[in-house]
Amino acid sequence: MWSVVWAAVRSKAPYVTFPVAFVVGLVGYHLEWFLRGDPQPTAEEEKSISEQREDRKLQEIAGKDLTKVVSLKDKLEFAPRAVLNRNRAEKS
C-alpha cells in the first residue's frame, strides 16, 4: 500500500510544489518590501545613461581651453613612420 501512496505523491509533486513555492515567494517578496520600505530614487538613477555620459564629458572638459588645438603638422609627427613616410620626401 505504501508503494502506491509514494507513487501517487511522486506523480503529483509538481502540482503541489509549484503553488506552495509560489505562495512562499510571494509572501517573502511582500514581507521584504514591507520591512525595507519603498526606496527613494536618487538623482543619478533618474538620469538616463546618455545623460550621465554627457554630464561626465562636460565635467572633463570644464577646465580646459578648447581654443588651443595642436596643428595638423605637429600631429603628423606622432604618426607611425611606416605609414606616412613611405611616399613622402624627408624633411630637411
C-alpha positions in Angstrom: 0.0 0.0 0.0 2.9 2.4 0.8 4.3 2.0 -2.7 1.0 3.1 -4.2 1.0 6.2 -1.9 4.6 7.1 -2.8 3.9 6.6 -6.5 0.9 9.0 -6.3 3.0 11.5 -4.3 5.8 11.4 -6.9 3.5 11.8 -9.8 1.6 14.7 -8.3 4.6 16.5 -6.7 4.9 19.3 -9.4 1.2 20.1 -8.9 1.7 20.6 -5.2 5.2 22.0 -5.1 4.6 24.9 -7.6 1.7 26.5 -5.8 3.5 26.2 -2.4 6.7 27.7 -3.8 4.7 30.5 -5.5 2.9 31.4 -2.2 6.2 31.3 -0.2 7.9 33.6 -2.8 5.0 36.0 -2.9 4.8 36.3 0.9 8.6 36.7 1.1 8.7 39.4 -1.6 5.9 41.4 0.1 7.5 40.9 3.6 10.8 42.2 2.3 9.2 45.2 0.6 7.3 46.0 3.8 10.4 45.8 6.0 12.7 47.8 3.7 10.1 50.3 2.6 9.9 52.0 -0.8 13.4 53.3 -1.8 13.5 56.9 -2.9 15.3 57.2 -6.3 18.4 59.3 -6.3 19.2 61.9 -8.8 21.7 59.6 -10.6 19.1 56.9 -11.0 16.6 59.2 -12.6 19.0 60.2 -15.4 19.4 58.0 -18.5 22.7 56.6 -19.5 23.2 59.1 -22.3 22.6 62.0 -19.9 25.1 60.6 -17.4 27.6 60.3 -20.2 27.1 63.8 -21.3 27.4 65.2 -17.8 30.7 63.2 -17.3 32.1 64.6 -20.6 31.1 68.2 -19.6 32.9 67.8 -16.3 36.0 66.5 -18.0 36.3 69.5 -20.4 35.1 72.1 -17.9 38.6 73.4 -17.1 40.2 73.1 -20.5 40.7 75.8 -23.0 39.2 74.4 -26.2 40.5 77.1 -28.5 44.1 75.8 -28.2 44.5 72.9 -30.5 47.5 71.1 -32.0 48.2 71.8 -35.6 47.9 69.1 -38.2 51.7 69.3 -39.0 52.5 68.5 -35.4 50.0 65.7 -35.3 51.7 64.0 -38.3 55.0 63.8 -36.5 53.4 61.4 -34.0 52.0 59.0 -36.6 53.9 55.8 -37.4 56.7 56.3 -39.8 55.9 53.2 -41.9 52.6 54.6 -42.9 53.1 58.3 -43.5 56.7 58.5 -44.6 56.6 55.8 -47.3 55.8 58.2 -50.2 56.9 61.5 -48.5 60.2 63.2 -49.0 62.4 63.6 -45.9 62.2 66.9 -44.1 65.4 68.9 -44.1 
